[in-house]
Amino acid sequence: MEDFLLHHLHEASPSPEDQGGLEEDIFADVLQELTLGFCFEIHRSCKMGQLFLDETDEPSLKFYEIVNEPGRDVFGKPPLKKQIDCICPHCNRNLSASRFAPHLEKCMGMGRNSSRLASKRIANSGMGKMDSDNEDDDRDLDWSFAFDKKVTKKSKKDKVSNNSPRRSKPKIGTKMGDFPCGGSLPSESMAGSMTSYASKSFSSAPYEGLSLEERKRLLMSTCGVISEHTHKMCTKSLRCPQHTDEQRRIIRRYLLRIDPEGRLRMRPDGSLEADDIQVDIDGYEDGDGQALRETLNRIQQWEGNTSSANPSPADSTSTTNSQEKRRKKGSAKLTQRKKSKVKPPALHVVSSAGSTSSFLSSCADTQFHILD
Amino acid sequence: MIEPVCCVADRRREKVHQNIKMDLSWKVKDVQMRAVINQKLIETGEKERLKELLRNKLIECGWRDQLKAHCKDVVRRKGIEHVTVDDLVAELTPKGRELVPDDVKKELLQRIKAFLAQQASI
């Protein structure tokens, strides 16, 4: 078999058109098989309905045509330069999309630590836009760059122009740096402490130079009790444990010129009363008003008492007078009768009587008895 | 001197007959040989390798896509419901042969010749 094959290969084919026909035939055979497989494939996809799936209609082809222009992407859109900003639904502020989720967590208070922060923020905003809120904004890094710049500019302007309490307070603090909480006051009576405040040289104290408004602001945020020893103001919070509410109330009355002493003193003028009303913005307004009313009532009562109580001493004096008259009469009679009769021994009994008031009457009575 | 015509005719007839005989024997040999070679191609796995190579080459040169487009034309012409495998084979076989690039064909033929030479030298 092998010999035959070799022989055939080396021997030239008798017919010239068969030259090299073997390779051609083998190739045609392979190609035929491939084509047949391809035909089966096509037929199958044809019967399954998949043959024309990859074809599209003209409009969509045109619509999704790849754009090849210098300034655009493959969809023919210009590149986005501005980063996408979101507006927080809770606090209505602009922030970049990448920072939106963390901000939302903080703003709405969903996280473990954030709830505290958020509740504080809400409380602050509820208290009528305290400036601490504003300061928080400055510190918050959530805001997108452009917006942040605006905010800081604005807030700087605010700080310069408005002289907000938050900003003014540190100034006061530096001015009144010598007002740290100076220990606890020794327990004194209210009046005593008042007089002590008044008597001390507070007129030269730095807060004298402050306006009423500034004092009010200061006292709204700090304890403010002035120490006896250091003459300095306590700068701790309103709920400072070292000082009592009573002490705080006293210092407020003193500093805001609404102390009961001053009122009593200045009320006759009438002009200062209006001032007092203006001053009473502090939380102690009601108490002070009540105190004022009480003192007024007390004074009125006292005056009424004197007018109604006077008659009784007057009566008593009149009775004594009458008793004296009677006694005088008696004595006159006595003297008249003494002349006629001998001095009675009952006088010993009279002298034994103790009290002076009863003495006179009893004396007279006994005298009358004796006379009778 | 002059050969009889019948003799000449006889001799010629004989020669033709001989030629036909030779041809026939060669053809028989040829058919046998082809069967043997085919057997060898399958046994050695060369046929599969050739097929794989040709498939890849044809996909690379876009023959497949061209043929598919033609196929779609045929299917559209005949209606998708009425197309049979025979129709497709009849349409695609000549078209397929036609579309094969020359360099692919040459490379394949070269490879087949190498295989035959390898088989002959054994």
Contacts between the chains, C-beta under 8 A, distances in Angstrom:
chain1	res1	chain2	res2	distance
A	1	B	36	6.6
A	2	B	122	7.5
A	4	B	29	6.9
A	4	B	32	7.5
A	4	B	33	7.1
A	5	B	33	6.0
A	5	B	36	5.9
A	5	B	37	7.6
A	5	B	119	7.3
A	5	B	120	6.7
A	6	B	120	5.4
A	8	B	29	6.3
A	8	B	30	7.3
A	8	B	33	5.0
A	9	B	116	6.7
A	9	B	120	4.6
A	10	B	120	7.5
A	13	B	26	8.0
A	14	B	22	7.3
A	14	B	23	6.7
A	14	B	26	5.8
A	18	B	30	7.8
A	22	B	34	7.2
A	22	B	37	7.1
A	22	B	116	7.0
A	23	B	109	4.8
A	23	B	112	4.6
A	23	B	113	5.6
A	23	B	116	7.2
A	24	B	109	7.2
A	25	B	34	7.2
A	26	B	37	7.5
A	26	B	41	7.1
A	26	B	50	7.9
A	26	B	112	5.0
A	27	B	105	6.7
A	27	B	108	5.2
A	27	B	109	5.9
A	27	B	112	6.3
A	28	B	97	7.4
A	29	B	38	7.9
A	30	B	47	7.0
A	30	B	50	5.2
A	30	B	51	5.5
A	30	B	54	5.7
A	30	B	108	7.3
A	31	B	54	6.8
A	31	B	96	6.6
A	31	B	97	6.5
A	31	B	100	6.6
A	32	B	93	6.7
A	33	B	51	6.4
A	34	B	51	6.4
A	34	B	54	6.1
A	34	B	55	5.9
A	34	B	58	7.1
A	34	B	96	7.7
A	35	B	67	7.9
A	35	B	89	7.5
A	35	B	92	5.7
A	35	B	93	5.5
A	35	B	96	4.2
A	36	B	89	6.4
A	38	B	64	7.2
A	38	B	67	6.5
A	38	B	92	6.9
A	38	B	96	7.5
A	39	B	85	6.1
A	39	B	88	4.4
A	39	B	89	5.0
A	39	B	92	5.4
A	40	B	85	6.6
A	42	B	68	7.0
A	42	B	71	4.9
A	42	B	75	7.8
A	42	B	88	6.0
A	42	B	92	7.8
A	43	B	83	6.8
A	43	B	84	7.6
A	43	B	85	4.9
A	43	B	88	5.7
A	46	B	75	5.7
A	46	B	80	6.1
A	46	B	83	5.6
A	49	B	80	7.9
A	51	B	71	8.0
A	51	B	72	6.6
A	51	B	75	6.4
A	51	B	80	7.4
A	52	B	72	7.2
